[in-house]
């Protein structure tokens, strides 16, 4: 399972340093979307590939 760490605050409510797991990936006509779940299961984020690259770093 892919893990990502937030490297800078995102959308005002997601704090730097939080660990997320990728629970879903989809691609439709060249646009990729990812669904990330927090490690402690208290929130989900749906974001584009560009947002993932800009705000997250893959760990492990």
C-alpha positions in Angstrom: 0.0 0.0 0.0 1.4 3.4 -0.9 1.9 5.9 1.8 2.3 9.7 1.5 3.3 12.4 3.9 1.9 16.0 3.6 4.9 18.3 3.1 3.1 21.6 3.4 -0.3 22.6 4.7 -3.1 21.9 2.2 -6.5 23.6 1.7 -6.3 25.2 5.2 -7.5 22.2 7.1 -4.9 19.5 6.4 -1.7 19.9 8.5 1.9 19.4 7.4 3.4 16.0 8.5 0.1 14.0 8.4 0.5 10.5 7.0 -2.0 9.2 4.4 -2.6 5.9 2.6 -3.8 5.7 -1.1 -7.1 3.8 -1.0 -8.2 4.5 -4.6 -6.8 5.6 -7.9 -8.8 6.4 -11.1 -8.0 7.7 -14.5 -10.5 9.1 -17.0 -9.4 10.5 -20.3 -5.9 11.2 -19.1 -6.9 12.8 -15.8 -5.8 10.9 -12.7 -7.5 11.2 -9.3 -6.4 9.8 -6.0 -8.3 9.1 -2.8 -6.1 9.4 0.3 -7.2 8.2 3.8 -5.5 9.5 7.0 -3.5 7.0 9.1 -5.9 7.3 12.0 -9.0 7.0 9.7 -10.5 10.4 10.5 -10.6 12.0 7.0 -10.3 11.5 3.3 -9.0 13.7 0.5 -9.8 13.4 -3.2 -7.1 15.2 -5.3 -5.5 15.4 -8.7 -2.2 14.1 -9.8 -0.7 17.6 -9.8 -1.9 18.3 -6.2 -0.4 15.0 -5.1 2.9 15.9 -6.6 2.9 19.5 -5.2 1.8 18.8 -1.6 2.8 15.2 -0.8 5.9 13.0 -0.6 5.8 9.3 -1.0 7.2 7.5 2.1 7.9 3.7 1.9 
